[in-house]
């Protein structure tokens, strides 16, 4: 039986204050029409998304148990604080989960062939 623990601190407050997005020279005629709004040419679209993120703390716990020489099971849990506030979250930034539960196992068919599955 083995146990593990990990502590992670991410200094988001010093990373970025905003994320800038610029669209120009598009190849999608529908989006170009919407941006032009009846005008001529392909206008550029510049948008700044405010981030103002806080630092994040992530705590991870895990363990594995060898049921036999062939079968090992694993289980883990992670907790992370959210770096963003409700007013600055935007759909194009990947989700940041607070709670994570992980599980998996390994099965050794031979010394050179092992099946590992994780979720």
Secondary structure, DSSP 8 states (H G I E B T S, - for coil): -EEEEEEEEE-GGGT-SEEEEEE-S-S-HHHHHHHHTT-SS---EEEEEE-----EEEEEEEEEEESSSSEEEEEEEEEE---S-TTS--TTS----SEEEEEEEEEESSSS-EEEEE-
